[in-house]
Amino acid sequence: MKLNIITALSLVTLMMSCGQPVNKEKEEDKKVEEKKEPSAIDVIMNRRSIRSYKPEQIKDNELNTILECGVNAPSALNLQSWEIRVIQNPEILKKIEGSFHNAPTLIVIASAADNFFSPVDCGLLGQNILLAAESMDIGTCVLGNFTAFLNSPEGADVFKSLELSEGYKPLYSIAVGYKNERPEAKPRDKGKIKIIK
Ligand SMILES: Cc1cc2nc3c(=O)[nH]c(=O)nc-3n(C[C@H](O)[C@H](O)[C@H](O)COP(=O)(O)O)c2cc1C
């Protein structure tokens, strides 16, 4: 009788220990699947303009990655006809509160006035910034209206603090920060595409 109980217990233990690794493996697989990096297409399709941010600043290594990706954009003749200013100074940000959706980081992109392709270079730089940020689930919003502020008498102080080189003018800016909203995609007009074969 005693022997039978021991045998039964051993059998139960054996069954439990046999089942465990299989379940564990399945769970590990699930975790790997969940953590799967988004593809470039996922990143492009998921990016949206974010107009509400958490107050917490993004990490320096995240900012560095975003900027590194930015300057790796193509540019005509590799002239890199841009200057980039990153504003994280709370005093400066306070002066422009409201005009950039209160993001904790603001990137100002200035184009070279004497370079015909500079707006293209700057646009490609910016798109790399948007997509690099999105790949880390960091929100961005392109700001055209901030340029008008920088060129207005009220924006003169902030403009000066950018210390842009001679011949460079602010073209547009990008608000950057952790997302506080997840807006739906706006409709796109595919009628603007024509494939000529
Ligand atoms: C050159 C340019 C200027 C823009 N200026 C502003 C702006 O001043 N304020 C703002 O909230 N969004 C601005 N946007 C964001 C657009 O409104 C947004 O990209 C568009 O509505 C499509 O939405 P999505 O980015 O979420 O796909 C600008 C976008 C571009 C490309």
The ligand as a Gaussian input file, in Angstrom:
#p B3LYP/6-31G(d) Opt

LIG

0 1
 C        4.903000      71.882000     -42.826000
 C        3.937000      71.453000     -41.756000
 C        3.469000      72.381000     -40.844000
 C        2.611000      71.989000     -39.818000
 N        2.244000      72.910000     -38.875000
 C        1.479000      72.532000     -37.824000
 C        1.208000      73.449000     -36.768000
 O        1.630000      74.596000     -36.790000
 N        0.469000      73.019000     -35.724000
 C        0.003000      71.718000     -35.648000
 O       -0.639000      71.362000     -34.663000
 N        0.270000      70.811000     -36.639000
 C        0.991000      71.180000     -37.719000
 N        1.326000      70.267000     -38.696000
 C        0.841000      68.861000     -38.600000
 C       -0.271000      68.570000     -39.626000
 O       -1.451000      69.209000     -39.241000
 C       -0.458000      67.024000     -39.696000
 O        0.729000      66.425000     -40.139000
 C       -1.601000      66.618000     -40.641000
 O       -2.843000      67.091000     -40.167000
 C       -1.702000      65.093000     -40.799000
 O       -1.895000      64.453000     -39.550000
 P       -0.850000      63.366000     -39.009000
 O        0.494000      64.024000     -38.913000
 O       -1.384000      62.972000     -37.651000
 O       -0.833000      62.222000     -39.954000
 C        2.170000      70.629000     -39.743000
 C        2.646000      69.705000     -40.671000
 C        3.533000      70.096000     -41.659000
 C        4.064000      69.045000     -42.595000

